Amino acid sequence: MVVLITGTSSGIGKATALYFLERGHEVHGIDIAESAIVHADYHHYMVDITDPESFDAGIPGGLSPEIVINNAGIQSEDHFGMADIEVNLMGTINVTERYAIDNDNIKAVVNVGSASGHTGSEFPVYAASKGGVAAYTKNVALRLAPHATCNSIDPGGVKTDINIPVMQDKKLWDRIMELTPLKRWAEPEEIAEWIYFVAVNNRFMTGQNLLIDGGEAGKCEFVWPEEMK
């Protein structure tokens, strides 16, 4: 199948592109950074997803993917600025409206959200941007039915470069592990597996936001006298 993936130069996006390529699919990647993948069936476009007018200049006309995966995202240092909204939410909308809506070939859209879209436990605008992705996913699912599905994969902690500040701080890392029942974070390849399953194997689930967080969101402590439990 022809697959369009955003944010393929690193992290989850790169892992997902490689996962699809290894299974014989043709992958078209979008990123503002140069390609990190060399493969005969991989095509890379340096395009800014916040600027839909740049699509015509940077992406070949006639591209009609069967699968669209919106992975590109940022966590801006300005936690109250608009950059997270522009990239994480509006970028997802821009790509989906151009390459999935009114595309007769489309079979699946998968948006990469975040656990923070469920819990709100993140920087304010980042959490809001991912909450918007969750809602937009449901909107697209209704519009694509009955011929295509749309779901989001919403990871908790993943071992990517964006998370280095906490991964390399032992005190913070130990606290995170206390709150994570499975006592580890996901590898990017694990999230790629989920994306592939939802995009390719799944045919009946749509409009769902799948929380993949090692149990962190469900972590709670029952505080009560031990002798009365």
C-alpha positions in Angstrom: 0.0 0.0 0.0 1.0 3.6 -0.4 1.5 5.2 3.0 2.0 8.9 3.9 3.7 9.5 7.3 4.6 12.8 8.8 7.6 13.4 11.1 9.7 10.6 9.7 13.2 11.9 10.4 13.4 10.7 14.0 11.6 8.9 16.8 8.2 7.2 16.3 7.8 8.5 12.8 11.1 7.0 11.6 10.4 3.7 13.4 7.0 3.6 11.8 8.3 4.3 8.3 10.9 1.5 8.7 8.2 -0.9 10.0 6.0 -0.3 6.9 9.0 -0.5 4.5 10.1 -3.8 6.0 6.6 -5.2 5.2 6.7 -4.2 1.6 4.8 -0.9 1.6 5.6 2.3 -0.4 6.3 5.1 2.1 6.2 8.8 1.5 7.6 10.8 4.4 7.2 14.4 5.4 9.5 16.3 7.7 11.1 19.7 8.0 14.4 17.9 8.6 16.4 15.9 6.0 15.7 12.2 5.5 17.1 9.7 7.9 16.0 6.7 5.8 17.6 5.2 2.7 15.4 2.7 1.0 14.2 2.2 -2.6 10.5 2.5 -1.6 10.9 5.6 0.6 10.3 9.1 -0.7 11.1 12.1 1.4 9.6 15.6 1.2 10.9 18.5 3.3 7.7 20.3 3.9 6.2 22.3 6.8 2.9 20.8 7.7 1.8 24.1 9.3 1.8 25.7 5.8 -0.6 23.8 3.5 0.3 26.1 0.6 3.7 24.6 0.6 2.3 21.1 -0.1 1.9 21.8 -3.8 5.5 23.0 -4.2 7.1 20.3 -2.1 5.0 17.2 -2.7 4.4 15.6 -6.1 0.9 16.2 -7.4 -1.3 13.2 -7.6 -0.1 11.6 -4.4 -3.1 9.6 -3.2 -2.2 7.5 -0.2 -4.2 4.6 1.1 -2.9 5.2 4.7 -2.2 8.5 6.3 -0.3 8.6 9.6 -0.1 11.9 11.4 2.9 11.6 13.6 4.8 15.0 13.4 4.7 16.9 16.6 6.7 19.2 18.9 6.8 20.1 22.6 7.7 23.8 22.4 9.8 25.5 25.0 7.2 28.3 25.1 4.6 26.3 27.1 1.9 29.0 26.6 2.7 29.8 22.9 0.8 28.6 19.9 3.5 26.5 18.3 2.2 23.2 19.7 -1.3 24.0 18.5 0.1 24.9 15.0 2.1 21.7 14.6 0.4 19.0 16.6 -3.2 19.9 15.9 -3.3 22.2 12.9 -0.6 20.2 11.1 -2.6 17.0 11.6 -5.7 18.8 10.2 -3.8 20.2 7.3 -2.4 16.9 6.2 -5.6 14.9 6.8 -7.9 17.4 4.9 -5.5 17.4 1.9 -4.6 13.7 1.7 -7.4 11.7 3.3 -10.7 13.6 3.0 -12.3 13.2 -0.5 -9.6 10.6 -1.3 -11.3 7.6 -2.9 -8.2 5.4 -2.2 -8.0 6.1 1.6 -8.4 3.1 3.8 -7.1 4.3 7.2 -5.9 7.4 9.1 -3.9 7.0 12.2 -3.1 10.1 14.4 -0.4 10.0 17.0 -1.8 11.7 20.0 -0.5 11.5 23.6 -1.5 10.2 27.0 -1.7 13.9 28.0 -4.8 14.2 25.8 -6.5 11.9 28.2 -5.1 13.0 31.5 -4.1 16.7 30.9 -0.8 15.9 32.7 1.6 17.9 30.5 2.5 21.5 29.6 -0.8 23.4 29.1 -0.8 24.1 25.4 0.8 20.7 24.5 -2.0 18.9 26.4 -4.6 21.0 24.7 -3.1 20.3 21.3 -3.2 16.5 21.9 -6.7 16.7 23.3 -7.7 18.4 20.1 -6.1 15.6 18.1 -8.3 13.1 20.0 -11.4 15.0 19.2 -10.4 15.6 15.6 -9.9 11.8 15.2 -13.5 11.2 16.1 -14.6 13.9 13.6 -12.6 12.3 10.8 -13.8 8.8 11.6 -17.4 10.0 11.1 -16.6 11.7 7.8 -14.6 8.8 6.4 -17.1 6.1 7.2 -18.1 3.7 5.8 -15.1 3.3 3.5 -12.2 4.1 5.9 -11.2 4.1 9.5 -9.6 6.8 11.7 -8.1 6.2 15.1 -5.4 7.7 17.3 -2.6 6.0 19.1 -1.9 7.9 22.3 1.5 6.9 23.8 2.6 7.7 27.3 6.4 7.6 27.8 8.4 6.6 24.8 12.2 6.5 24.6 12.8 9.3 22.1 15.1 12.3 22.0 12.4 14.7 23.2 12.3 12.9 26.5 16.0 12.9 27.2 15.7 15.6 30.0 13.8 13.1 32.2 15.4 9.9 31.0 18.9 11.1 32.0 17.8 12.5 35.4 17.8 9.6 37.9 15.6 11.3 40.4 12.9 12.2 37.9 13.2 8.8 36.2 12.8 6.9 39.4 9.6 8.9 40.2 8.2 8.2 36.7 8.9 4.5 37.2 7.0 4.6 40.5 4.0 5.8 38.6 4.3 3.3 35.7 3.0 -0.2 36.6 5.0 -1.9 33.8 8.2 -0.2 35.1 9.5 0.9 31.7 8.8 3.1 28.8 7.9 2.0 25.2 10.5 1.8 22.5 9.5 3.7 19.3 9.3 0.4 17.5 6.5 -0.8 19.9 4.4 2.2 19.0 5.1 1.6 15.3 3.6 -1.9 15.8 0.4 -0.4 17.3 0.2 2.0 14.4 0.6 -0.7 11.8 -2.0 -2.9 13.5 -4.6 -0.1 13.7 -3.9 1.0 10.1 -3.5 -2.3 8.3 -5.0 -5.2 10.3 -7.9 -3.3 11.8 -11.0 -3.0 9.7 -13.9 -2.4 12.3 -12.6 -0.1 15.0 -12.9 3.5 14.2 -13.1 6.8 16.1 -11.1 5.5 19.0 -8.3 7.0 21.0 -6.0 4.1 22.2 -4.0 4.9 25.3 -0.7 3.1 25.2 1.1 4.1 28.4 2.2 1.1 30.4 -0.7 1.6 32.8 0.5 5.1 34.1 -2.9 6.8 33.6 -4.6 4.1 35.7 -2.0 4.2 38.5 -3.7 5.0 41.8 -2.9 4.3 45.4 -5.5 3.2 47.9 -4.7 5.1 51.1 -6.3 3.4 54.1 -5.2 1.8 57.3 -3.5 -1.5 56.5 -5.4 -3.4 59.2 -8.7 -2.4 57.7 -8.0 -3.3 54.1 
